[in-house]
Amino acid sequence: MNIFLITIGFLLLAIYEAPALIRDKEWPLLITVGCIWLLGFTLSILLALKVNLPSPTLGIASISHIVLELLRFVF
């Protein structure tokens, strides 16, 4: 049931948002938003299936560490 509700929710979101982007020929924005929707949909389905997902804070911390080291090197 949860997967059905998630699917319906994302479909309603796409039906509401996508036509304006298509009508205005905002192709780069449509592709970007579509990728974000796909990522959100995938993560939502995995969470509904009770799949253990890694914490995003670990990835963010390692990326920020790399960026800070690069900034220290440049400045």
C-alpha positions as CSV (number, residue, x, y, z in Angstrom):
1,M,0.0,0.0,0.0
2,N,2.8,2.4,0.8
3,I,4.5,1.9,-2.6
4,F,1.1,2.6,-4.3
5,L,0.7,5.8,-2.3
6,I,4.3,6.9,-3.1
7,T,3.8,6.2,-6.8
8,I,0.5,8.1,-6.9
9,G,2.1,11.0,-5.0
10,F,5.0,11.3,-7.4
11,L,2.7,10.9,-10.4
12,L,0.5,13.8,-9.2
13,L,3.6,15.9,-8.6
14,A,4.8,15.2,-12.2
15,I,1.3,15.8,-13.7
16,Y,1.2,19.2,-11.8
17,E,4.8,20.4,-12.6
18,A,5.8,18.9,-15.9
19,P,3.3,20.4,-18.3
20,A,4.4,24.0,-17.6
21,L,8.0,23.1,-18.1
22,I,7.2,21.3,-21.4
23,R,5.0,24.2,-22.6
24,D,7.7,26.7,-21.8
25,K,10.4,24.5,-23.4
26,E,12.5,24.5,-20.2
27,W,14.3,21.3,-21.3
28,P,17.4,21.7,-19.0
29,L,15.2,22.4,-16.0
30,L,12.8,19.5,-16.9
31,I,15.8,17.1,-17.1
32,T,17.2,18.4,-13.8
33,V,13.9,18.2,-12.0
34,G,13.2,14.8,-13.5
35,C,16.5,13.5,-12.2
36,I,15.7,14.8,-8.7
37,W,12.2,13.3,-8.8
38,L,13.7,9.9,-9.9
39,L,16.2,10.0,-7.1
40,G,13.5,10.9,-4.6
41,F,11.2,8.3,-5.9
42,T,13.9,5.6,-5.8
43,L,14.9,6.5,-2.2
44,S,11.2,6.6,-1.1
45,I,10.5,3.1,-2.6
46,L,13.6,1.7,-0.9
47,L,12.7,3.2,2.4
48,A,9.1,1.8,2.0
49,L,10.7,-1.6,1.4
50,K,12.7,-1.2,4.6
51,V,16.0,-1.4,2.9
52,N,18.9,-0.2,5.1
53,L,20.3,2.9,3.4
54,P,23.6,4.5,4.4
55,S,23.5,7.8,6.1
56,P,24.0,10.7,3.7
57,T,25.8,12.7,6.4
58,L,28.9,10.5,5.9
59,G,29.0,11.3,2.2
60,I,28.5,15.0,2.8
61,A,31.2,15.1,5.5
62,S,33.7,13.4,3.2
63,I,32.9,15.7,0.2
64,S,33.1,18.8,2.4
65,H,36.5,17.6,3.8
66,I,37.8,17.3,0.2
67,V,36.5,20.7,-0.8
68,L,38.0,22.3,2.3
69,E,41.3,20.7,1.6
70,L,41.2,22.0,-1.9
71,L,40.4,25.5,-0.7
72,R,43.3,25.4,1.8
73,F,45.6,24.4,-1.1
74,V,44.4,27.2,-3.3
75,F,44.3,29.9,-0.6
